[in-house]
């Protein structure tokens, strides 16, 4: 069983979120021809997920131990744990 996520880059193409490395479909958002605005927003968020995770992981060392950003460090750690299943 693979326990890691599919790395980016991902993109929204039509009604699918695709992994651009080999044009693999990561998920199909809907069978409808046109996405509703909410479905399109969800698709963009899903496609951005690998980049968002990488960005949080990159800034976490800069937040670590800084009293003025303690809440943001905690929030970043929770989000990273949620994304990685840790």
C-alpha positions in Angstrom: 0.0 0.0 0.0 1.4 3.4 -1.0 1.3 5.8 1.9 2.6 8.9 0.2 0.7 11.4 -1.8 1.1 12.1 -5.5 3.6 14.9 -5.8 2.8 18.1 -7.7 2.4 19.7 -10.0 -1.3 19.1 -10.3 -3.7 21.2 -12.4 -7.4 21.4 -13.0 -8.2 20.4 -16.6 -11.9 20.2 -17.5 -13.6 18.2 -14.8 -10.5 16.5 -13.6 -7.5 17.2 -11.3 -4.5 15.9 -13.2 -0.9 15.1 -12.2 1.1 17.0 -14.8 4.2 14.8 -14.5 2.5 12.1 -16.6 -1.0 13.4 -17.3 -2.5 10.9 -14.8 -5.9 11.7 -13.5 -5.7 12.1 -9.7 -9.4 12.6 -9.3 -12.5 13.4 -11.3 -14.4 16.3 -9.7 -17.7 15.7 -11.4 -19.3 14.0 -14.3 -21.0 17.2 -15.3 -19.9 19.1 -18.4 -19.4 22.4 -16.5 -18.2 22.8 -13.0 -20.2 25.0 -10.6 -18.3 27.9 -9.1 -18.0 25.9 -5.8 -16.8 22.8 -7.6 -14.2 24.8 -9.5 -13.0 26.4 -6.3 -12.7 22.9 -4.7 -10.8 21.6 -7.7 -8.3 24.5 -7.5 -7.8 23.9 -3.8 -7.2 20.2 -4.4 -4.8 20.9 -7.2 -2.9 23.3 -5.0 -2.6 20.9 -2.1 0.9 19.5 -2.9 2.2 23.1 -3.3 0.5 24.3 -0.1 2.0 21.4 1.9 5.5 22.0 0.5 5.2 25.7 1.4 4.1 25.0 5.0 6.9 22.5 5.4 9.4 25.1 4.0 8.3 27.9 6.4 7.9 25.8 9.5 11.6 26.1 10.5 11.3 29.9 10.4 8.3 29.8 12.7 9.8 27.3 15.2 10.5 28.8 18.6 9.4 32.3 17.7 7.1 33.6 20.4 5.3 36.0 18.2 4.4 33.3 15.7 3.6 30.4 18.2 -0.1 30.2 17.1 0.9 30.1 13.4 3.5 27.4 14.1 0.9 25.3 15.8 -1.6 25.9 13.0 1.0 24.9 10.4 1.9 21.7 12.4 -1.7 20.7 12.6 -2.2 21.3 8.8 0.9 19.3 7.9 -0.1 16.4 10.2 -3.6 16.4 8.6 -2.1 16.3 5.1 0.5 13.7 5.9 -1.5 11.5 8.2 1.2 11.9 10.9 
